[in-house]
Amino acid sequence: MAGEGLSLVKGVQVTLQAVALSIKADGNIESLEIGGRLGTEGRHVTTLEIEGAVGSCRIDGGVRASGEGSDAVHLIGDAPNLDGLALTAEHGELIRRTAT
């Protein structure tokens, strides 16, 4: 059951895939700034998931997914500009896109 955890969703306990940082569809972030690296080591984990609005994104140390089957970034719908962002996925995808 690697890369999964229990979460409470509308009063019901459900199993969800693990995500280090997730911006949900109704989220709106003007500027995402991280002074170091955003990274994960577990199996089947997403490091950064963006479904909501992000104006600008700066992660100084980049986004790194080092676990088996783990992806660096999941983009759902419209995506922010990730140009210049260092992405590493040792055993998964750098960017996985999903249309809404």
C-alpha positions in Angstrom: 0.0 0.0 0.0 2.9 2.3 -0.7 2.1 5.9 -1.6 -1.3 5.8 -0.1 -2.8 7.2 3.1 -6.1 7.6 4.8 -7.9 10.9 4.6 -11.2 12.3 5.9 -13.3 13.5 2.9 -16.8 14.9 3.8 -16.9 12.9 7.0 -15.9 9.6 5.3 -12.5 8.0 5.7 -11.0 7.1 2.2 -7.7 5.9 0.8 -6.0 8.5 -1.4 -2.7 8.5 -3.3 0.0 10.4 -1.5 0.9 13.9 -2.9 3.5 16.1 -1.3 2.0 19.4 -2.4 -1.5 19.7 -4.0 -3.3 22.8 -5.2 -6.9 21.7 -5.7 -9.3 23.0 -8.4 -10.8 25.7 -6.2 -7.4 26.9 -5.0 -5.9 30.1 -6.3 -2.3 30.9 -5.5 -0.8 34.2 -6.7 2.8 33.1 -6.2 4.3 29.7 -5.1 7.8 30.2 -3.9 9.9 27.5 -2.2 13.5 28.4 -1.2 14.7 24.8 -1.4 13.8 21.5 -3.1 10.4 19.9 -3.1 11.0 16.2 -3.1 9.6 12.8 -2.3 11.1 9.4 -1.9 8.2 7.0 -1.5 6.8 4.6 -4.0 3.9 5.8 -6.3 3.9 9.4 -4.9 3.3 12.6 -6.7 5.6 15.4 -5.6 3.6 18.4 -7.0 0.0 18.3 -8.2 -1.6 21.5 -9.7 -5.3 21.6 -10.5 -6.1 25.1 -9.4 -4.7 28.5 -10.5 -1.1 29.4 -9.8 0.2 32.8 -11.0 3.9 32.1 -10.8 5.9 29.2 -9.6 9.5 29.3 -8.3 11.1 26.3 -6.5 14.8 27.0 -6.1 15.9 23.4 -5.6 13.5 22.0 -8.2 10.9 19.2 -7.9 12.2 15.7 -7.4 10.5 12.3 -7.3 12.9 9.5 -6.5 10.6 6.6 -5.6 9.5 3.8 -7.9 6.6 4.8 -10.1 6.6 8.3 -8.7 6.0 11.4 -10.8 7.5 14.9 -10.3 4.4 16.9 -11.4 0.8 16.2 -12.2 -1.0 19.0 -14.1 -4.8 18.9 -14.3 -6.4 21.4 -16.7 -4.7 24.7 -17.4 -1.1 24.7 -16.3 1.1 27.5 -14.9 4.4 28.3 -16.6 7.0 25.8 -15.4 9.8 27.0 -17.7 13.1 27.0 -15.9 11.9 24.7 -13.1 14.3 21.7 -12.6 12.2 18.5 -12.7 13.5 15.0 -11.8 11.6 11.7 -11.8 14.0 8.8 -11.4 11.4 6.1 -12.0 8.3 8.0 -13.2 7.2 10.8 -15.4 8.5 14.4 -15.2 5.1 15.8 -16.1 1.8 14.0 -16.3 -1.0 16.0 -17.9 -4.7 15.4 -17.5 -7.4 17.4 -19.3 -10.4 18.5 -17.3 
